[in-house]
C-alpha cells in the first residue's frame, strides 16, 4: 500500500491506497531560505526596488502600516520589527506609527488576535494597533473613484497618515493573479463598496489565477492603490514550511512585480489531468474556514478530469467563515440554483463565494474532509463531509483501480497548474 499525507489544520491527514494506483504529488519547488528571515527583510529595506520619495518620508509626522489578519501566515511581527528600526533611521519613532490589522470583509481582529499578529511587546512600542472594520462607515474615508469605476473607501487612519506602508505575502490568487502589493490597503483596509467594486471583476476576461498582465482585477487594485497613495510595500514569499525565501521592499508596483516573478518560478507546477485530486489549502491558517479553503478548489478543478472527484482536506475550525456565504447557500436546495441566481443578481461579496463553491460542485464530485464541520453545516453547504481522508478515498476508489490516477496538492492555494498531456519533473510519483 502507498501512503498519502497532506497538511490539515496544525497537523496532517493521511490515507493508504493500493500500490497499482498511479499517484503523483504536485509540489511547489523546494526552496530553503538562503539567510535568516529577519536578515532577508533588513536586506530588502536596504535595497529598495523602484522610486521611493525619501523627502516625503523624512518629513512625515505620522506613518501607517497595514498588516494582514489571522487568515494569512505573514510574519508580520518580524516585518514590523525591521520596519521600526528602518524608520528610526529617518527620524520616525514608535509614537508616530499606527499599525492597522486589515482583513477586508473578515471579522475585525480581536484583541487576542492582534497580540498574536503583532506581539504584546511591539504593541507597546507604537502609537496604536487598530483592527479594521469594512462596514464601519465612521472609520472610512472616501478618496475618489478608480478609472474602472470602483469607489475608493479606505480606513481613515491609513488615509490620514503622511506615509503609508503595506506589508503582505505574495501567493497565487484565483482571480487577481497574485496576492500582496497594494492589496493589503485596497482590500485589507477597504470599505465594503471598494472590495465589492474590485471583486466583481473576477468574471472579466484575464482575471485568472497567476495571470497579471491585462488582469482587470489587478489593474483596478493598483489604480485604487494610487488613489489611496500607498508609498511603499514590504512583501515576502514563503515556502511550504512558511519560511521566508524572498523579501522585497520599495515601490508598490515595481517591488511587487519582482516578488511575483520569483513566486511564479516556485508556484508553477506542470501536471496532467487526474481522476481524483486531493487538495489541501496547506493547513492552518489557509484551511481556517470554508470561505478560505474554497481557494484550493480553483487549481483542483483545473486538474481533475471531467466526471472526476475532488477531495478537499480542510479542517475549517471556524466553520463556513462568513455569514452571508452560509446564508446564501442555505436559501437554495440545488447547486444550479445557487449559480443561476448569482448571475441574475447584483454582485455581492460573500454570496460570490457561494457561487464559486457551487460552480465547482457542478463540474466535479467534491468531498470535504473535516472533523469540525457539523452535519447541519455540511447540508447547508451542499457537500459530502467525511472526518478522515481514508474514509473519503475509500468511498471514491472503485473495486477495480486499474489505470486510475490520483493527484495530490499539499499546498493547493499556492499552486498555479500548467496542464500537460504527460507527466513532468514537477510531479513526484509515489
Secondary structure, 3 states (H helix, E strand, C coil): CEEEEEEECCEEEEEEECCCCEEEEECCCCCCCCCCHHHHHHHHHHCCECCCCHHHHHCCCCEEEEEECCCCCCCHHHHHHHHHHHHHCCCCCHHHEEEEEECCCCCCCCHHHHHHHHCHHHHCCCCEEEECCCCCHHHEEEEEECCCCCEEEEEHHHHHCCEEEEEEECCEECCCEECCCCHHHHCCCECHHHHHHHHHHHHCCCCCCCCCCCCHHHHHHHHHHHHHCCCEEEEEEECCCCCEEEEEEECCCHHHHHHHHHHHHHHEEEECCEEEEEEECCCCCCCCCHHHHCHHHHHHHHHEEEEEEEEEECCCCCCCCCHHHHHHHHHCCCHHHHHHHHHHCCCCCCHHHHHHHHHHHHHCEEEEECCCCCHHHHHHCCCEEECCHHHHHHHHCCCCCCCCEEEEECCHHHCEEEECCCCCCCEEEC
